[in-house]
């Protein structure tokens, strides 16, 4: 009889102690610095835009702010939040243009 081993997937040989697991890179690790900076900039711009908003628009922005996180996957799923922010920023005219630009940069980073 032959000793044929078919391994499907990862094969891990562990020896010693204090083993934590397999390091696949930075999955769930350090956030992308550019993405983090873009989210911070957008948050800052939205807070500065508040005096130019109607109460309903301000409420929408307030509800959107916690959704803005430097988590690439989460932001990709929150497209409606970004769309509503752009719509509000465009509605207030030139004062909202920096917000529109910031959302555009954020979307470009999400690729």
TORPA-254372 format. One record per residue (C-alpha): residue number from 1; residue in three letters; x, y, z. Coordinates in Angstrom, 2 decimals, m for minus. Each point is the difference from the previous one (the first is absolute). Example, Ala and Ser with C-alpha at 12.3 -4.5 7.8 and 13.67 -1.06 7.14 Angstrom:
2
+--------+-------+---------+---------+---------+
! kolvex ! pamar !      c1 !      c2 !      c3 !
+--------+-------+---------+---------+---------+
!      1 !   Ala !   12.30 !   m4.50 !    7.80 !
!      2 !   Ser !    1.37 !    3.44 !   m0.66 !
+--------+-------+---------+---------+---------+
END
This chain:
111
+--------+-------+---------+---------+---------+
! kolvex ! pamar !      c1 !      c2 !      c3 !
+--------+-------+---------+---------+---------+
!      1 !   Unk !    0.00 !    0.00 !    0.00 !
!      2 !   Unk !    1.36 !    3.40 !   m0.93 !
!      3 !   Unk !   m0.06 !    3.01 !    2.29 !
!      4 !   Unk !   m1.76 !    2.58 !   m2.19 !
!      5 !   Unk !   m1.03 !    3.15 !    1.77 !
!      6 !   Unk !   m2.34 !    2.41 !   m1.73 !
!      7 !   Unk !   m0.03 !    3.37 !    1.70 !
!      8 !   Unk !   m2.64 !    2.50 !   m1.02 !
!      9 !   Unk !    0.57 !    3.43 !    1.38 !
!     10 !   Unk !    2.57 !    1.09 !    2.52 !
!     11 !   Unk !    2.32 !   m2.47 !    1.66 !
!     12 !   Unk !    1.40 !    1.20 !    3.30 !
!     13 !   Unk !    2.58 !   m1.77 !    2.10 !
!     14 !   Unk !    0.17 !    1.44 !    3.49 !
!     15 !   Unk !    2.78 !   m0.58 !    2.47 !
!     16 !   Unk !    1.00 !    1.79 !    3.15 !
!     17 !   Unk !   m2.34 !    2.05 !    2.12 !
!     18 !   Unk !   m1.75 !    3.38 !    0.02 !
!     19 !   Unk !   m1.18 !   m0.50 !   m3.56 !
!     20 !   Unk !   m2.68 !    2.45 !   m0.97 !
!     21 !   Unk !   m1.01 !   m1.10 !   m3.48 !
!     22 !   Unk !    0.71 !    0.70 !   m3.63 !
!     23 !   Unk !    0.90 !    3.53 !   m1.04 !
!     24 !   Unk !   m1.73 !    0.68 !   m3.31 !
!     25 !   Unk !    1.10 !    3.61 !   m0.08 !
!     26 !   Unk !   m1.89 !    2.95 !    1.42 !
!     27 !   Unk !   m3.51 !   m1.33 !   m0.36 !
!     28 !   Unk !   m1.89 !    1.99 !    2.58 !
!     29 !   Unk !    3.27 !    1.62 !    1.00 !
!     30 !   Unk !    1.29 !    3.50 !   m0.48 !
!     31 !   Unk !   m2.31 !    2.25 !   m1.99 !
!     32 !   Unk !    1.05 !    1.60 !   m3.26 !
!     33 !   Unk !    1.45 !    3.40 !    0.95 !
!     34 !   Unk !   m1.34 !    1.72 !   m3.13 !
!     35 !   Unk !   m3.49 !   m1.37 !    0.60 !
!     36 !   Unk !    0.14 !    1.04 !    3.64 !
!     37 !   Unk !    1.10 !    3.53 !   m0.97 !
!     38 !   Unk !   m2.75 !    0.25 !   m2.63 !
!     39 !   Unk !   m2.68 !   m1.01 !    2.50 !
!     40 !   Unk !    1.34 !    2.49 !    2.56 !
!     41 !   Unk !    0.02 !    2.78 !   m2.61 !
!     42 !   Unk !   m3.56 !   m0.78 !   m1.09 !
!     43 !   Unk !   m1.19 !   m0.08 !    3.62 !
!     44 !   Unk !    1.66 !    3.35 !    0.67 !
!     45 !   Unk !   m1.53 !    1.56 !   m3.14 !
!     46 !   Unk !   m3.47 !   m1.31 !    0.87 !
!     47 !   Unk !    0.19 !    1.49 !    3.47 !
!     48 !   Unk !    0.98 !    3.33 !   m1.52 !
!     49 !   Unk !   m2.91 !   m0.20 !   m2.44 !
!     50 !   Unk !   m2.64 !   m0.33 !    2.75 !
!     51 !   Unk !   m0.70 !    3.77 !    0.37 !
!     52 !   Unk !   m1.06 !    0.11 !   m3.65 !
!     53 !   Unk !   m2.48 !   m2.89 !    0.24 !
!     54 !   Unk !   m3.71 !   m0.20 !    0.68 !
!     55 !   Unk !   m0.97 !   m1.92 !    3.13 !
!     56 !   Unk !   m0.93 !   m3.04 !   m2.13 !
!     57 !   Unk !    3.31 !    0.10 !   m1.85 !
!     58 !   Unk !    1.90 !    0.38 !    3.27 !
!     59 !   Unk !   m1.81 !   m3.03 !    1.40 !
!     60 !   Unk !    0.98 !   m2.06 !   m3.05 !
!     61 !   Unk !    3.62 !    1.08 !    0.41 !
!     62 !   Unk !   m0.13 !   m0.83 !    3.72 !
!     63 !   Unk !   m1.29 !   m3.47 !   m0.86 !
!     64 !   Unk !    2.69 !   m0.44 !   m2.68 !
!     65 !   Unk !    2.98 !    0.96 !    2.17 !
!     66 !   Unk !    0.15 !   m3.24 !    2.05 !
!     67 !   Unk !   m0.16 !   m1.97 !   m3.26 !
!     68 !   Unk !    3.20 !    1.63 !   m1.27 !
!     69 !   Unk !    2.69 !   m2.36 !    1.14 !
!     70 !   Unk !    3.44 !   m0.74 !   m1.46 !
!     71 !   Unk !   m1.14 !   m3.57 !   m0.71 !
!     72 !   Unk !    0.19 !   m0.57 !   m3.77 !
!     73 !   Unk !   m2.58 !   m2.81 !   m0.10 !
!     74 !   Unk !   m2.46 !    1.84 !    2.23 !
!     75 !   Unk !    0.22 !    3.16 !   m2.10 !
!     76 !   Unk !   m0.57 !   m1.96 !   m3.19 !
!     77 !   Unk !   m3.25 !   m1.28 !    1.51 !
!     78 !   Unk !   m1.05 !    3.50 !    1.08 !
!     79 !   Unk !   m0.31 !    1.52 !   m3.45 !
!     80 !   Unk !   m3.40 !    1.48 !    0.80 !
!     81 !   Unk !    1.50 !    1.90 !    2.92 !
!     82 !   Unk !    2.67 !    1.48 !   m2.24 !
!     83 !   Unk !   m2.59 !    0.79 !   m2.68 !
!     84 !   Unk !   m2.22 !    1.83 !    2.49 !
!     85 !   Unk !    2.98 !    2.02 !    1.26 !
!     86 !   Unk !    0.91 !    1.01 !   m3.57 !
!     87 !   Unk !   m3.61 !    0.93 !   m0.75 !
!     88 !   Unk !   m0.20 !    2.25 !    3.06 !
!     89 !   Unk !    3.37 !    1.60 !   m0.75 !
!     90 !   Unk !   m1.00 !    0.69 !   m3.60 !
!     91 !   Unk !   m3.30 !    1.49 !    1.14 !
!     92 !   Unk !    1.69 !    2.71 !    2.07 !
!     93 !   Unk !    2.05 !    1.20 !   m2.97 !
!     94 !   Unk !    3.60 !    1.06 !   m0.11 !
!     95 !   Unk !    0.44 !   m0.24 !    3.76 !
!     96 !   Unk !   m0.67 !   m3.75 !   m0.33 !
!     97 !   Unk !    2.46 !   m0.58 !   m2.84 !
!     98 !   Unk !    2.90 !   m1.02 !    2.29 !
!     99 !   Unk !   m2.23 !   m2.75 !    1.42 !
!    100 !   Unk !   m0.88 !   m1.20 !   m3.51 !
!    101 !   Unk !    3.72 !   m0.07 !   m0.84 !
!    102 !   Unk !    0.86 !   m1.85 !    3.21 !
!    103 !   Unk !   m2.62 !   m2.67 !   m0.67 !
!    104 !   Unk !    1.39 !   m0.36 !   m3.52 !
!    105 !   Unk !    3.49 !   m0.57 !    1.39 !
!    106 !   Unk !   m1.34 !   m2.49 !    2.52 !
!    107 !   Unk !   m1.82 !   m1.96 !   m2.69 !
!    108 !   Unk !    3.17 !   m0.03 !   m2.12 !
!    109 !   Unk !    1.90 !   m1.53 !    2.94 !
!    110 !   Unk !   m2.64 !   m2.70 !    0.36 !
!    111 !   Unk !    0.68 !   m1.01 !   m3.61 !
+--------+-------+---------+---------+---------+
END
